[in-house]
Amino acid sequence: MSRSQEKRNELNQLKKLIISEVTGRHIQYPEDVSMEVAKQLNIPLKKTGNGDIRATDAGKIGGFIGGHMVKELVRMAQDELARER
């Protein structure tokens, strides 16, 4: 496995943990994150074939995930900087 694939896997695991914590639901697999977020936002999302989903709904799902990921990554960076001081 390449280093970039390892990092991608680590990021996916982090995403799973963050969204599990935020939603209060245990998400077993990183690929289930979007489905769980869609449920929380009452957006009908299927495992496959979501060509009919509205762009605003897709944006809500991605924004929810991305927003929480950014907040956590910033917090982690702040913690690391504080430890270095």
Distance bins in CASP14 RR format, pairs under 12 A and 6 or more apart:
PFRMAT RR
TARGET T0000
AUTHOR 0000-0000-0000
RMODE 2
METHOD distances of the structure
MODEL  1
1 7 0 0 0 0 0 1 0 0 0 0 0
1 8 0 0 0 0 1 0 0 0 0 0 0
1 9 1 0 0 1 0 0 0 0 0 0 0
1 10 0 0 0 0 0 1 0 0 0 0 0
2 8 0 0 0 0 1 0 0 0 0 0 0
2 9 0 0 0 0 0 1 0 0 0 0 0
3 9 0 0 0 0 0 1 0 0 0 0 0
3 10 0 0 0 0 0 1 0 0 0 0 0
4 10 0 0 0 0 0 1 0 0 0 0 0
4 11 0 0 0 0 0 1 0 0 0 0 0
5 11 0 0 0 0 0 1 0 0 0 0 0
5 12 0 0 0 0 0 1 0 0 0 0 0
6 12 0 0 0 0 0 1 0 0 0 0 0
6 13 0 0 0 0 0 1 0 0 0 0 0
7 13 0 0 0 0 0 1 0 0 0 0 0
7 14 0 0 0 0 0 1 0 0 0 0 0
8 14 0 0 0 0 0 1 0 0 0 0 0
8 15 0 0 0 0 0 1 0 0 0 0 0
8 30 0 0 0 0 1 0 0 0 0 0 0
9 15 0 0 0 0 0 1 0 0 0 0 0
9 16 0 0 0 0 0 1 0 0 0 0 0
9 29 0 0 0 0 0 1 0 0 0 0 0
9 30 0 0 0 0 1 0 0 0 0 0 0
9 31 0 0 0 0 0 1 0 0 0 0 0
10 16 0 0 0 0 0 1 0 0 0 0 0
10 17 0 0 0 0 0 1 0 0 0 0 0
10 30 0 0 0 0 0 1 0 0 0 0 0
10 73 0 0 0 0 0 1 0 0 0 0 0
11 17 0 0 0 0 0 1 0 0 0 0 0
11 18 0 0 0 0 0 1 0 0 0 0 0
11 30 0 0 0 0 1 0 0 0 0 0 0
11 33 0 0 0 0 0 1 0 0 0 0 0
11 65 0 0 0 0 0 1 0 0 0 0 0
11 66 0 0 0 0 0 1 0 0 0 0 0
11 69 0 0 0 0 1 0 0 0 0 0 0
11 72 0 0 0 0 0 1 0 0 0 0 0
11 73 0 0 0 0 1 0 0 0 0 0 0
11 76 0 0 0 0 0 1 0 0 0 0 0
12 18 0 0 0 0 0 1 0 0 0 0 0
12 19 0 0 0 0 0 1 0 0 0 0 0
12 27 0 0 0 0 0 1 0 0 0 0 0
12 29 0 0 0 0 1 0 0 0 0 0 0
12 30 1 1 0 0 0 0 0 0 0 0 0
12 31 0 0 0 0 1 0 0 0 0 0 0
12 32 0 0 0 0 0 1 0 0 0 0 0
12 33 0 0 0 0 1 0 0 0 0 0 0
12 34 0 0 0 0 0 1 0 0 0 0 0
12 65 0 0 0 0 0 1 0 0 0 0 0
12 69 0 0 0 0 0 1 0 0 0 0 0
13 19 0 0 0 0 0 1 0 0 0 0 0
13 20 0 0 0 0 0 1 0 0 0 0 0
13 27 0 0 0 0 0 1 0 0 0 0 0
13 28 0 0 0 0 0 1 0 0 0 0 0
13 29 0 0 0 0 1 0 0 0 0 0 0
13 30 1 0 0 1 0 0 0 0 0 0 0
13 31 0 0 0 0 0 1 0 0 0 0 0
13 33 0 0 0 0 0 1 0 0 0 0 0
13 69 0 0 0 0 0 1 0 0 0 0 0
14 20 0 0 0 0 0 1 0 0 0 0 0
14 21 0 0 0 0 0 1 0 0 0 0 0
14 27 0 0 0 0 0 1 0 0 0 0 0
14 30 0 0 0 0 1 0 0 0 0 0 0
14 33 0 0 0 0 0 1 0 0 0 0 0
14 65 0 0 0 0 0 1 0 0 0 0 0
14 66 0 0 0 0 0 1 0 0 0 0 0
14 68 0 0 0 0 0 1 0 0 0 0 0
14 69 1 0 0 1 0 0 0 0 0 0 0
14 70 0 0 0 0 0 1 0 0 0 0 0
14 72 1 0 0 1 0 0 0 0 0 0 0
14 73 0 0 0 0 1 0 0 0 0 0 0
14 75 0 0 0 0 0 1 0 0 0 0 0
14 76 0 0 0 0 1 0 0 0 0 0 0
15 21 0 0 0 0 0 1 0 0 0 0 0
15 22 0 0 0 0 0 1 0 0 0 0 0
15 23 0 0 0 0 0 1 0 0 0 0 0
15 27 0 0 0 0 1 0 0 0 0 0 0
15 29 0 0 0 0 0 1 0 0 0 0 0
15 30 1 0 1 0 0 0 0 0 0 0 0
15 31 0 0 0 0 0 1 0 0 0 0 0
15 32 0 0 0 0 0 1 0 0 0 0 0
15 33 1 0 1 0 0 0 0 0 0 0 0
15 34 0 0 0 0 1 0 0 0 0 0 0
15 36 0 0 0 0 0 1 0 0 0 0 0
15 37 0 0 0 0 0 1 0 0 0 0 0
15 62 0 0 0 0 0 1 0 0 0 0 0
15 64 0 0 0 0 0 1 0 0 0 0 0
15 65 1 0 0 1 0 0 0 0 0 0 0
15 66 0 0 0 0 1 0 0 0 0 0 0
15 67 0 0 0 0 0 1 0 0 0 0 0
15 68 0 0 0 0 1 0 0 0 0 0 0
15 69 1 0 1 0 0 0 0 0 0 0 0
15 70 0 0 0 0 0 1 0 0 0 0 0
15 72 0 0 0 0 1 0 0 0 0 0 0
15 73 0 0 0 0 0 1 0 0 0 0 0
16 22 0 0 0 0 0 1 0 0 0 0 0
16 23 0 0 0 0 0 1 0 0 0 0 0
16 25 0 0 0 0 0 1 0 0 0 0 0
16 26 0 0 0 0 1 0 0 0 0 0 0
16 27 1 0 1 0 0 0 0 0 0 0 0
16 28 0 0 0 0 1 0 0 0 0 0 0
16 29 1 0 0 1 0 0 0 0 0 0 0
16 30 1 0 1 0 0 0 0 0 0 0 0
16 31 0 0 0 0 1 0 0 0 0 0 0
16 32 1 0 0 1 0 0 0 0 0 0 0
16 33 1 0 1 0 0 0 0 0 0 0 0
16 34 0 0 0 0 0 1 0 0 0 0 0
16 35 0 0 0 0 0 1 0 0 0 0 0
16 36 0 0 0 0 1 0 0 0 0 0 0
16 37 0 0 0 0 0 1 0 0 0 0 0
16 65 0 0 0 0 0 1 0 0 0 0 0
16 68 0 0 0 0 0 1 0 0 0 0 0
16 69 0 0 0 0 0 1 0 0 0 0 0
16 72 0 0 0 0 0 1 0 0 0 0 0
17 23 0 0 0 0 0 1 0 0 0 0 0
17 24 0 0 0 0 0 1 0 0 0 0 0
17 25 0 0 0 0 0 1 0 0 0 0 0
17 26 0 0 0 0 0 1 0 0 0 0 0
17 27 0 0 0 0 1 0 0 0 0 0 0
17 28 0 0 0 0 0 1 0 0 0 0 0
17 29 0 0 0 0 0 1 0 0 0 0 0
17 30 0 0 0 0 1 0 0 0 0 0 0
17 33 0 0 0 0 0 1 0 0 0 0 0
17 68 0 0 0 0 0 1 0 0 0 0 0
17 69 0 0 0 0 0 1 0 0 0 0 0
17 72 0 0 0 0 1 0 0 0 0 0 0
17 76 0 0 0 0 0 1 0 0 0 0 0
18 24 0 0 0 0 0 1 0 0 0 0 0
18 27 0 0 0 0 1 0 0 0 0 0 0
18 30 0 0 0 0 0 1 0 0 0 0 0
18 33 0 0 0 0 1 0 0 0 0 0 0
18 36 0 0 0 0 0 1 0 0 0 0 0
18 37 0 0 0 0 0 1 0 0 0 0 0
18 64 0 0 0 0 0 1 0 0 0 0 0
18 65 0 0 0 0 1 0 0 0 0 0 0
18 66 0 0 0 0 1 0 0 0 0 0 0
18 67 0 0 0 0 1 0 0 0 0 0 0
18 68 1 0 1 0 0 0 0 0 0 0 0
18 69 1 0 0 1 0 0 0 0 0 0 0
18 70 0 0 0 0 0 1 0 0 0 0 0
18 71 0 0 0 0 1 0 0 0 0 0 0
18 72 1 0 1 0 0 0 0 0 0 0 0
18 73 0 0 0 0 1 0 0 0 0 0 0
18 75 0 0 0 0 0 1 0 0 0 0 0
18 76 0 0 0 0 0 1 0 0 0 0 0
19 25 0 0 0 0 1 0 0 0 0 0 0
19 26 0 0 0 0 0 1 0 0 0 0 0
19 27 1 0 0 1 0 0 0 0 0 0 0
19 28 0 0 0 0 0 1 0 0 0 0 0
19 29 0 0 0 0 0 1 0 0 0 0 0
19 30 0 0 0 0 1 0 0 0 0 0 0
19 31 0 0 0 0 0 1 0 0 0 0 0
19 32 0 0 0 0 1 0 0 0 0 0 0
19 33 1 0 1 0 0 0 0 0 0 0 0
19 34 0 0 0 0 1 0 0 0 0 0 0
19 35 0 0 0 0 0 1 0 0 0 0 0
19 36 1 0 0 1 0 0 0 0 0 0 0
19 37 1 0 0 1 0 0 0 0 0 0 0
19 38 0 0 0 0 0 1 0 0 0 0 0
19 39 0 0 0 0 0 1 0 0 0 0 0
19 40 0 0 0 0 1 0 0 0 0 0 0
19 41 0 0 0 0 0 1 0 0 0 0 0
19 61 0 0 0 0 0 1 0 0 0 0 0
19 62 0 0 0 0 0 1 0 0 0 0 0
19 63 0 0 0 0 0 1 0 0 0 0 0
19 64 0 0 0 0 1 0 0 0 0 0 0
19 65 1 0 0 1 0 0 0 0 0 0 0
19 66 0 0 0 0 1 0 0 0 0 0 0
19 67 0 0 0 0 0 1 0 0 0 0 0
19 68 1 0 0 1 0 0 0 0 0 0 0
19 69 0 0 0 0 1 0 0 0 0 0 0
19 71 0 0 0 0 0 1 0 0 0 0 0
19 72 0 0 0 0 1 0 0 0 0 0 0
20 26 1 0 1 0 0 0 0 0 0 0 0
20 27 1 0 1 0 0 0 0 0 0 0 0
20 28 0 0 0 0 1 0 0 0 0 0 0
20 29 0 0 0 0 0 1 0 0 0 0 0
20 30 0 0 0 0 0 1 0 0 0 0 0
20 32 0 0 0 0 1 0 0 0 0 0 0
20 33 0 0 0 0 1 0 0 0 0 0 0
20 36 0 0 0 0 1 0 0 0 0 0 0
20 37 0 0 0 0 0 1 0 0 0 0 0
20 40 0 0 0 0 0 1 0 0 0 0 0
20 65 0 0 0 0 0 1 0 0 0 0 0
20 68 0 0 0 0 0 1 0 0 0 0 0
20 72 0 0 0 0 0 1 0 0 0 0 0
21 27 0 0 0 0 1 0 0 0 0 0 0
21 33 0 0 0 0 0 1 0 0 0 0 0
21 36 0 0 0 0 0 1 0 0 0 0 0
21 68 0 0 0 0 1 0 0 0 0 0 0
21 69 0 0 0 0 0 1 0 0 0 0 0
21 71 0 0 0 0 0 1 0 0 0 0 0
21 72 0 0 0 0 1 0 0 0 0 0 0
22 33 0 0 0 0 0 1 0 0 0 0 0
22 36 0 0 0 0 1 0 0 0 0 0 0
22 37 0 0 0 0 1 0 0 0 0 0 0
22 40 0 0 0 0 1 0 0 0 0 0 0
22 41 0 0 0 0 0 1 0 0 0 0 0
22 64 0 0 0 0 1 0 0 0 0 0 0
22 65 0 0 0 0 1 0 0 0 0 0 0
22 66 0 0 0 0 0 1 0 0 0 0 0
22 67 0 0 0 0 1 0 0 0 0 0 0
22 68 1 0 1 0 0 0 0 0 0 0 0
22 69 0 0 0 0 0 1 0 0 0 0 0
22 71 0 0 0 0 1 0 0 0 0 0 0
22 72 0 0 0 0 1 0 0 0 0 0 0
23 32 0 0 0 0 0 1 0 0 0 0 0
23 33 0 0 0 0 1 0 0 0 0 0 0
23 34 0 0 0 0 0 1 0 0 0 0 0
23 35 0 0 0 0 0 1 0 0 0 0 0
23 36 1 0 1 0 0 0 0 0 0 0 0
23 37 1 0 0 1 0 0 0 0 0 0 0
23 38 0 0 0 0 0 1 0 0 0 0 0
23 39 0 0 0 0 1 0 0 0 0 0 0
23 40 1 0 1 0 0 0 0 0 0 0 0
23 41 0 0 0 0 0 1 0 0 0 0 0
23 64 0 0 0 0 1 0 0 0 0 0 0
23 65 0 0 0 0 0 1 0 0 0 0 0
23 68 0 0 0 0 1 0 0 0 0 0 0
24 36 0 0 0 0 1 0 0 0 0 0 0
24 37 0 0 0 0 0 1 0 0 0 0 0
24 39 0 0 0 0 0 1 0 0 0 0 0
24 40 0 0 0 0 1 0 0 0 0 0 0
25 32 0 0 0 0 1 0 0 0 0 0 0
25 33 0 0 0 0 0 1 0 0 0 0 0
25 35 0 0 0 0 0 1 0 0 0 0 0
25 36 1 0 1 0 0 0 0 0 0 0 0
25 37 0 0 0 0 1 0 0 0 0 0 0
25 39 0 0 0 0 1 0 0 0 0 0 0
25 40 1 0 0 1 0 0 0 0 0 0 0
26 32 0 0 0 0 1 0 0 0 0 0 0
26 33 0 0 0 0 0 1 0 0 0 0 0
26 36 0 0 0 0 1 0 0 0 0 0 0
27 33 1 0 1 0 0 0 0 0 0 0 0
27 34 0 0 0 0 0 1 0 0 0 0 0
27 35 0 0 0 0 1 0 0 0 0 0 0
27 36 1 0 1 0 0 0 0 0 0 0 0
27 37 0 0 0 0 1 0 0 0 0 0 0
27 39 0 0 0 0 0 1 0 0 0 0 0
27 40 0 0 0 0 0 1 0 0 0 0 0
27 65 0 0 0 0 0 1 0 0 0 0 0
28 35 0 0 0 0 0 1 0 0 0 0 0
28 36 0 0 0 0 1 0 0 0 0 0 0
29 35 0 0 0 0 1 0 0 0 0 0 0
29 36 0 0 0 0 0 1 0 0 0 0 0
29 47 0 0 0 0 0 1 0 0 0 0 0
30 36 0 0 0 0 0 1 0 0 0 0 0
30 65 0 0 0 0 0 1 0 0 0 0 0
30 69 0 0 0 0 0 1 0 0 0 0 0
31 47 0 0 0 0 1 0 0 0 0 0 0
31 48 0 0 0 0 0 1 0 0 0 0 0
32 38 0 0 0 0 0 1 0 0 0 0 0
32 39 0 0 0 0 0 1 0 0 0 0 0
32 45 0 0 0 0 0 1 0 0 0 0 0
32 47 0 0 0 0 1 0 0 0 0 0 0
32 65 0 0 0 0 0 1 0 0 0 0 0
33 39 0 0 0 0 0 1 0 0 0 0 0
33 40 0 0 0 0 0 1 0 0 0 0 0
33 45 0 0 0 0 0 1 0 0 0 0 0
33 61 0 0 0 0 1 0 0 0 0 0 0
33 62 0 0 0 0 1 0 0 0 0 0 0
33 63 0 0 0 0 0 1 0 0 0 0 0
33 64 0 0 0 0 1 0 0 0 0 0 0
33 65 1 0 0 1 0 0 0 0 0 0 0
33 66 0 0 0 0 0 1 0 0 0 0 0
33 68 0 0 0 0 0 1 0 0 0 0 0
33 69 0 0 0 0 1 0 0 0 0 0 0
34 40 0 0 0 0 0 1 0 0 0 0 0
34 41 0 0 0 0 0 1 0 0 0 0 0
34 43 0 0 0 0 1 0 0 0 0 0 0
34 45 1 0 0 1 0 0 0 0 0 0 0
34 46 0 0 0 0 0 1 0 0 0 0 0
34 47 0 0 0 0 1 0 0 0 0 0 0
34 48 0 0 0 0 0 1 0 0 0 0 0
34 50 0 0 0 0 1 0 0 0 0 0 0
34 53 0 0 0 0 0 1 0 0 0 0 0
34 57 0 0 0 0 0 1 0 0 0 0 0
34 58 0 0 0 0 1 0 0 0 0 0 0
34 59 0 0 0 0 0 1 0 0 0 0 0
34 60 0 0 0 0 0 1 0 0 0 0 0
34 61 1 0 1 0 0 0 0 0 0 0 0
34 62 1 0 0 1 0 0 0 0 0 0 0
34 63 0 0 0 0 0 1 0 0 0 0 0
34 64 0 0 0 0 1 0 0 0 0 0 0
34 65 1 0 0 1 0 0 0 0 0 0 0
34 66 0 0 0 0 0 1 0 0 0 0 0
35 41 0 0 0 0 0 1 0 0 0 0 0
35 43 0 0 0 0 1 0 0 0 0 0 0
35 44 0 0 0 0 0 1 0 0 0 0 0
35 45 1 0 1 0 0 0 0 0 0 0 0
35 46 0 0 0 0 1 0 0 0 0 0 0
35 47 1 0 0 1 0 0 0 0 0 0 0
35 48 0 0 0 0 0 1 0 0 0 0 0
35 50 0 0 0 0 0 1 0 0 0 0 0
35 61 0 0 0 0 1 0 0 0 0 0 0
35 65 0 0 0 0 0 1 0 0 0 0 0
36 43 0 0 0 0 0 1 0 0 0 0 0
36 45 0 0 0 0 1 0 0 0 0 0 0
36 61 0 0 0 0 1 0 0 0 0 0 0
36 64 0 0 0 0 0 1 0 0 0 0 0
36 65 0 0 0 0 1 0 0 0 0 0 0
37 43 0 0 0 0 1 0 0 0 0 0 0
37 45 0 0 0 0 1 0 0 0 0 0 0
37 57 0 0 0 0 0 1 0 0 0 0 0
37 58 0 0 0 0 0 1 0 0 0 0 0
37 59 0 0 0 0 0 1 0 0 0 0 0
37 60 0 0 0 0 1 0 0 0 0 0 0
37 61 1 0 1 0 0 0 0 0 0 0 0
37 62 1 0 0 1 0 0 0 0 0 0 0
37 63 0 0 0 0 1 0 0 0 0 0 0
37 64 1 0 1 0 0 0 0 0 0 0 0
37 65 1 0 1 0 0 0 0 0 0 0 0
37 66 0 0 0 0 1 0 0 0 0 0 0
37 67 0 0 0 0 0 1 0 0 0 0 0
37 68 0 0 0 0 1 0 0 0 0 0 0
37 69 0 0 0 0 0 1 0 0 0 0 0
38 44 1 0 0 1 0 0 0 0 0 0 0
38 45 1 1 0 0 0 0 0 0 0 0 0
38 46 0 0 0 0 1 0 0 0 0 0 0
38 47 0 0 0 0 0 1 0 0 0 0 0
38 50 0 0 0 0 1 0 0 0 0 0 0
38 53 0 0 0 0 1 0 0 0 0 0 0
38 54 0 0 0 0 0 1 0 0 0 0 0
38 57 1 0 0 1 0 0 0 0 0 0 0
38 58 0 0 0 0 1 0 0 0 0 0 0
38 59 0 0 0 0 0 1 0 0 0 0 0
38 60 0 0 0 0 1 0 0 0 0 0 0
38 61 1 0 1 0 0 0 0 0 0 0 0
38 62 0 0 0 0 1 0 0 0 0 0 0
38 63 0 0 0 0 0 1 0 0 0 0 0
38 64 0 0 0 0 1 0 0 0 0 0 0
38 65 0 0 0 0 0 1 0 0 0 0 0
39 45 1 0 0 1 0 0 0 0 0 0 0
39 46 0 0 0 0 0 1 0 0 0 0 0
39 61 0 0 0 0 0 1 0 0 0 0 0
39 64 0 0 0 0 0 1 0 0 0 0 0
40 60 0 0 0 0 0 1 0 0 0 0 0
40 61 0 0 0 0 1 0 0 0 0 0 0
40 64 1 0 0 1 0 0 0 0 0 0 0
40 65 0 0 0 0 0 1 0 0 0 0 0
40 68 0 0 0 0 0 1 0 0 0 0 0
41 53 0 0 0 0 0 1 0 0 0 0 0
41 56 0 0 0 0 0 1 0 0 0 0 0
41 57 1 0 0 1 0 0 0 0 0 0 0
41 58 0 0 0 0 0 1 0 0 0 0 0
41 59 0 0 0 0 1 0 0 0 0 0 0
41 60 1 0 1 0 0 0 0 0 0 0 0
41 61 1 0 0 1 0 0 0 0 0 0 0
41 62 0 0 0 0 1 0 0 0 0 0 0
41 63 0 0 0 0 0 1 0 0 0 0 0
41 64 1 0 0 1 0 0 0 0 0 0 0
41 65 0 0 0 0 0 1 0 0 0 0 0
42 57 0 0 0 0 1 0 0 0 0 0 0
42 60 0 0 0 0 1 0 0 0 0 0 0
42 61 0 0 0 0 0 1 0 0 0 0 0
43 50 0 0 0 0 1 0 0 0 0 0 0
43 52 0 0 0 0 0 1 0 0 0 0 0
43 53 1 0 0 1 0 0 0 0 0 0 0
43 54 0 0 0 0 1 0 0 0 0 0 0
43 55 0 0 0 0 0 1 0 0 0 0 0
43 56 0 0 0 0 1 0 0 0 0 0 0
43 57 1 0 1 0 0 0 0 0 0 0 0
43 58 0 0 0 0 1 0 0 0 0 0 0
43 59 0 0 0 0 1 0 0 0 0 0 0
43 60 1 0 0 1 0 0 0 0 0 0 0
43 61 1 0 0 1 0 0 0 0 0 0 0
43 62 0 0 0 0 0 1 0 0 0 0 0
43 63 0 0 0 0 0 1 0 0 0 0 0
43 64 0 0 0 0 1 0 0 0 0 0 0
44 50 0 0 0 0 1 0 0 0 0 0 0
44 51 0 0 0 0 0 1 0 0 0 0 0
44 52 0 0 0 0 1 0 0 0 0 0 0
44 53 1 0 0 1 0 0 0 0 0 0 0
44 54 0 0 0 0 0 1 0 0 0 0 0
44 57 0 0 0 0 1 0 0 0 0 0 0
44 58 0 0 0 0 0 1 0 0 0 0 0
44 61 0 0 0 0 0 1 0 0 0 0 0
45 51 0 0 0 0 0 1 0 0 0 0 0
45 52 0 0 0 0 0 1 0 0 0 0 0
45 53 1 0 0 1 0 0 0 0 0 0 0
45 54 0 0 0 0 0 1 0 0 0 0 0
45 57 0 0 0 0 1 0 0 0 0 0 0
45 58 0 0 0 0 1 0 0 0 0 0 0
45 59 0 0 0 0 0 1 0 0 0 0 0
45 60 0 0 0 0 0 1 0 0 0 0 0
45 61 1 0 0 1 0 0 0 0 0 0 0
45 62 0 0 0 0 0 1 0 0 0 0 0
46 52 0 0 0 0 1 0 0 0 0 0 0
46 53 0 0 0 0 1 0 0 0 0 0 0
50 57 0 0 0 0 1 0 0 0 0 0 0
50 58 1 0 0 1 0 0 0 0 0 0 0
50 61 0 0 0 0 1 0 0 0 0 0 0
51 57 0 0 0 0 0 1 0 0 0 0 0
51 58 0 0 0 0 1 0 0 0 0 0 0
52 58 0 0 0 0 0 1 0 0 0 0 0
53 59 0 0 0 0 1 0 0 0 0 0 0
53 60 0 0 0 0 0 1 0 0 0 0 0
53 61 0 0 0 0 1 0 0 0 0 0 0
53 62 0 0 0 0 0 1 0 0 0 0 0
54 60 0 0 0 0 1 0 0 0 0 0 0
54 61 0 0 0 0 0 1 0 0 0 0 0
55 61 0 0 0 0 0 1 0 0 0 0 0
55 62 0 0 0 0 0 1 0 0 0 0 0
56 62 0 0 0 0 0 1 0 0 0 0 0
56 63 0 0 0 0 0 1 0 0 0 0 0
57 63 0 0 0 0 0 1 0 0 0 0 0
57 64 0 0 0 0 0 1 0 0 0 0 0
58 64 0 0 0 0 0 1 0 0 0 0 0
58 65 0 0 0 0 0 1 0 0 0 0 0
59 65 0 0 0 0 1 0 0 0 0 0 0
59 66 0 0 0 0 1 0 0 0 0 0 0
59 67 0 0 0 0 0 1 0 0 0 0 0
60 66 0 0 0 0 0 1 0 0 0 0 0
60 67 0 0 0 0 0 1 0 0 0 0 0
61 67 0 0 0 0 0 1 0 0 0 0 0
61 68 0 0 0 0 0 1 0 0 0 0 0
62 68 0 0 0 0 1 0 0 0 0 0 0
62 69 0 0 0 0 1 0 0 0 0 0 0
62 70 0 0 0 0 0 1 0 0 0 0 0
63 69 0 0 0 0 1 0 0 0 0 0 0
63 70 0 0 0 0 1 0 0 0 0 0 0
63 71 0 0 0 0 0 1 0 0 0 0 0
64 70 0 0 0 0 0 1 0 0 0 0 0
64 71 0 0 0 0 0 1 0 0 0 0 0
65 71 0 0 0 0 0 1 0 0 0 0 0
65 72 0 0 0 0 0 1 0 0 0 0 0
66 72 0 0 0 0 1 0 0 0 0 0 0
66 73 0 0 0 0 1 0 0 0 0 0 0
66 74 0 0 0 0 0 1 0 0 0 0 0
67 73 0 0 0 0 1 0 0 0 0 0 0
67 74 0 0 0 0 0 1 0 0 0 0 0
68 74 0 0 0 0 0 1 0 0 0 0 0
68 75 0 0 0 0 0 1 0 0 0 0 0
69 75 0 0 0 0 0 1 0 0 0 0 0
69 76 0 0 0 0 0 1 0 0 0 0 0
70 76 0 0 0 0 0 1 0 0 0 0 0
70 77 0 0 0 0 0 1 0 0 0 0 0
71 77 0 0 0 0 0 1 0 0 0 0 0
71 78 0 0 0 0 0 1 0 0 0 0 0
72 78 0 0 0 0 0 1 0 0 0 0 0
72 79 0 0 0 0 0 1 0 0 0 0 0
73 79 0 0 0 0 0 1 0 0 0 0 0
73 80 0 0 0 0 0 1 0 0 0 0 0
74 80 0 0 0 0 0 1 0 0 0 0 0
74 81 0 0 0 0 0 1 0 0 0 0 0
75 81 0 0 0 0 0 1 0 0 0 0 0
75 82 0 0 0 0 0 1 0 0 0 0 0
76 82 0 0 0 0 0 1 0 0 0 0 0
76 83 0 0 0 0 0 1 0 0 0 0 0
77 83 0 0 0 0 0 1 0 0 0 0 0
77 84 0 0 0 0 0 1 0 0 0 0 0
78 84 0 0 0 0 0 1 0 0 0 0 0
78 85 0 0 0 0 0 1 0 0 0 0 0
79 85 0 0 0 0 0 1 0 0 0 0 0
END
